[in-house]
């Protein structure tokens, strides 16, 4: 298993070979790869409104992370560029719902580490959270990672492979009457090189918070309003 000491020795060896002019291109590339900054976000799909929650971040060669949370539409699609990488520019331009920074380590480590961070209280709605290696959240100069979550009191339950569903309050457990339920299909679009979400049905829960709909394909998902 990789450890910090052995990787630092590897960096020293790379630098020695570079200075000696031996396989300079190879060892320069290897050194850059070791020193590459990495950020990866992990957040819950749904949180309770006006209650703080926790997320996890994995990082390498970074000791300080800046966060920006923006509110988005429920049907928001993740824009990607021609290389199928996330285009952060759209989200970075949206009004800020919350922003904060976290000192995740005393120094930058060459091995991957993880840390827990706190998401502040937020109103109902759909959100994107962006983590950055720099305070400017610049997609050209900083390493960025993004996650999506929903702040809601609604919770959807179903039995395995069942077409019967129930919507309840996440805190009280009581059924929600007349909740609007949207069913989406996600399909790969070759022109944009991304998954495109399309709404295919809308139903409402009954007096018991229940509804029924046949889900035949694995690429269908349900969203609540």
C-alpha positions as CSV (number, residue, x, y, z in Angstrom):
1,X,0.0,0.0,0.0
2,X,1.2,3.4,-0.9
3,X,2.3,5.7,2.0
4,X,3.5,9.3,2.2
5,X,7.2,8.4,2.9
6,X,7.6,6.0,-0.1
7,X,5.9,8.5,-2.5
8,X,8.1,11.3,-1.3
9,X,11.1,9.1,-2.1
10,X,9.7,8.4,-5.5
11,X,9.5,12.2,-6.1
12,X,13.2,12.6,-5.1
13,X,14.2,9.8,-7.5
14,X,12.2,11.4,-10.3
15,X,14.0,14.7,-9.6
16,X,17.4,13.0,-9.5
17,X,16.7,11.3,-12.9
18,X,15.5,14.6,-14.4
19,X,18.6,16.5,-13.2
20,X,20.8,13.7,-14.6
21,X,19.0,14.0,-17.9
22,X,18.0,10.3,-17.9
23,X,14.6,9.6,-19.4
24,X,13.8,13.2,-18.6
25,X,10.4,13.2,-20.3
26,X,9.2,10.0,-18.6
27,X,10.3,11.0,-15.0
28,X,8.9,14.6,-15.5
29,X,5.5,13.1,-16.4
30,X,5.7,10.7,-13.5
31,X,6.6,13.5,-11.1
32,X,3.7,15.7,-12.4
33,X,1.3,12.8,-12.0
34,X,2.4,12.3,-8.3
35,X,2.0,16.0,-7.6
36,X,-1.4,16.3,-9.3
37,X,-4.0,17.9,-7.1
38,X,-7.2,15.8,-6.7
39,X,-10.7,16.7,-5.2
40,X,-13.7,14.4,-5.0
41,X,-17.0,15.2,-3.4
42,X,-19.5,12.8,-1.7
43,X,-22.8,14.3,-0.6
44,X,-26.2,12.8,0.3
45,X,-28.9,12.9,-2.4
46,X,-31.3,14.6,0.0
47,X,-31.1,16.6,3.2
48,X,-33.7,18.1,5.6
49,X,-34.4,21.9,5.1
50,X,-33.0,24.3,7.6
51,X,-30.8,21.6,9.3
52,X,-27.1,21.4,8.8
53,X,-25.8,18.1,7.3
54,X,-22.4,16.5,6.6
55,X,-20.5,15.7,3.4
56,X,-17.2,14.0,2.7
57,X,-14.4,15.1,0.5
58,X,-11.4,13.1,-0.7
59,X,-8.3,15.1,-1.7
60,X,-4.6,14.8,-2.6
61,X,-1.9,17.5,-2.6
62,X,-4.4,20.0,-1.2
63,X,-4.7,21.3,2.4
64,X,-7.4,24.0,2.0
65,X,-10.8,23.6,0.1
66,X,-13.3,26.4,-0.8
67,X,-17.0,25.5,-1.3
68,X,-19.8,27.3,-3.2
69,X,-23.4,26.2,-3.1
70,X,-25.9,27.4,-5.7
71,X,-29.6,26.8,-6.2
72,X,-30.6,25.0,-9.4
73,X,-33.7,23.9,-11.2
74,X,-35.0,20.3,-10.4
75,X,-34.5,19.3,-14.1
76,X,-31.0,20.8,-14.4
77,X,-28.7,18.9,-16.7
78,X,-25.0,18.7,-16.0
79,X,-23.4,20.6,-18.9
80,X,-20.3,18.9,-20.4
81,X,-17.8,19.9,-23.0
82,X,-16.7,18.0,-26.1
83,X,-14.4,15.7,-24.0
84,X,-17.4,14.7,-21.7
85,X,-15.9,16.7,-18.8
86,X,-18.2,18.8,-16.5
87,X,-18.5,22.4,-17.6
88,X,-18.4,24.3,-14.3
89,X,-18.8,27.8,-15.8
90,X,-22.6,27.8,-15.8
91,X,-22.8,27.0,-12.1
92,X,-20.0,29.3,-11.1
93,X,-22.1,32.2,-12.5
94,X,-25.2,31.4,-10.5
95,X,-26.1,33.4,-7.3
96,X,-24.5,32.0,-4.2
97,X,-26.7,30.2,-1.7
98,X,-23.8,29.6,0.7
99,X,-20.0,29.7,0.6
100,X,-17.4,28.6,3.1
101,X,-13.9,27.1,3.3
102,X,-12.4,24.3,5.3
103,X,-8.8,23.6,6.3
104,X,-8.8,19.8,5.5
105,X,-5.2,19.1,6.5
106,X,-2.2,20.7,8.2
107,X,-0.2,20.3,5.0
108,X,-0.7,18.9,1.5
109,X,-0.3,15.1,1.3
110,X,0.9,13.1,-1.7
111,X,-1.4,10.3,-0.8
112,X,-5.2,10.6,-0.9
113,X,-6.9,11.6,2.3
114,X,-10.5,12.2,3.3
115,X,-12.3,14.7,5.5
116,X,-15.8,15.4,6.7
117,X,-17.3,18.9,6.2
118,X,-20.5,20.6,7.3
119,X,-23.2,21.8,4.8
120,X,-25.0,24.8,6.3
121,X,-28.7,25.2,6.7
122,X,-30.6,25.6,3.4
123,X,-34.2,26.2,2.3
124,X,-36.2,23.8,0.3
125,X,-34.8,23.3,-3.2
126,X,-32.3,21.6,-5.5
127,X,-28.6,22.6,-5.1
128,X,-25.2,22.1,-6.7
129,X,-22.1,22.2,-4.4
130,X,-18.7,23.0,-5.9
131,X,-15.4,22.3,-4.1
132,X,-12.3,24.1,-5.3
133,X,-8.5,23.9,-4.5
134,X,-8.4,27.7,-4.8
135,X,-10.4,30.6,-3.3
136,X,-11.2,32.0,-6.7
137,X,-13.0,28.8,-7.9
138,X,-11.4,29.2,-11.3
139,X,-12.1,26.3,-13.6
140,X,-8.8,27.0,-15.5
141,X,-6.4,27.3,-12.5
142,X,-8.1,25.4,-9.7
143,X,-9.1,21.7,-9.3
144,X,-12.9,21.5,-9.0
145,X,-15.4,18.9,-8.1
146,X,-19.2,19.1,-8.0
147,X,-22.1,17.3,-6.4
148,X,-25.9,17.7,-6.4
149,X,-28.5,17.3,-3.6
150,X,-32.1,18.2,-2.7
151,X,-33.2,19.9,0.4
152,X,-36.6,18.5,1.2
153,X,-38.9,17.0,3.8
154,X,-40.3,14.4,1.4
155,X,-39.2,10.8,1.3
156,X,-40.2,8.2,-1.3
157,X,-40.5,4.5,-0.4
158,X,-41.3,1.4,-2.4
159,X,-41.0,-2.4,-2.2
160,X,-38.4,-4.1,-4.4
161,X,-39.6,-4.4,-8.0
162,X,-42.9,-2.9,-7.0
163,X,-45.1,-0.4,-8.9
164,X,-46.6,0.8,-5.6
165,X,-45.0,3.8,-3.9
166,X,-45.7,6.0,-0.8
167,X,-44.5,9.6,-0.1
168,X,-43.9,10.5,3.6
169,X,-42.6,13.4,5.7
170,X,-38.9,12.7,6.4
171,X,-39.2,13.8,10.0
172,X,-42.6,12.7,11.1
173,X,-43.1,9.7,8.9
174,X,-46.7,10.8,8.0
175,X,-48.0,10.3,4.4
176,X,-48.0,13.3,2.1
177,X,-51.3,13.9,0.3
178,X,-51.4,15.4,-3.2
179,X,-47.6,15.4,-3.7
180,X,-46.7,15.8,-7.3
181,X,-44.5,13.0,-8.6
182,X,-42.6,13.3,-11.8
183,X,-41.0,10.3,-13.7
184,X,-38.0,10.9,-15.8
185,X,-36.1,8.8,-18.4
186,X,-32.4,9.2,-18.7
187,X,-30.9,8.4,-22.1
188,X,-27.4,8.9,-23.6
189,X,-27.3,11.7,-26.2
190,X,-24.4,11.2,-28.7
191,X,-24.4,14.9,-29.9
192,X,-23.7,16.3,-26.4
193,X,-21.9,13.1,-25.2
194,X,-24.0,13.2,-22.0
195,X,-27.1,11.6,-20.3
196,X,-30.2,13.6,-21.1
197,X,-33.1,13.6,-18.7
198,X,-36.7,13.8,-20.1
199,X,-40.0,13.8,-18.2
200,X,-42.3,11.0,-19.3
201,X,-45.1,11.1,-16.7
202,X,-46.7,13.1,-13.8
203,X,-48.9,11.6,-11.0
204,X,-50.2,12.7,-7.6
205,X,-50.4,10.9,-4.3
206,X,-53.8,9.9,-3.0
207,X,-55.3,10.4,0.5
208,X,-52.8,7.8,1.9
209,X,-49.8,9.4,0.3
210,X,-49.6,6.5,-2.2
211,X,-49.4,6.3,-6.0
212,X,-48.9,3.5,-8.5
213,X,-46.8,3.6,-11.7
214,X,-45.2,0.9,-13.8
215,X,-41.5,1.3,-14.1
216,X,-40.3,-1.0,-16.9
217,X,-36.8,0.4,-17.6
218,X,-33.8,0.8,-15.2
219,X,-33.0,4.2,-16.7
220,X,-36.2,5.7,-15.3
221,X,-36.1,7.7,-12.1
222,X,-38.7,9.4,-9.9
223,X,-38.6,13.0,-8.7
224,X,-40.9,14.7,-6.1
225,X,-42.4,18.2,-6.1
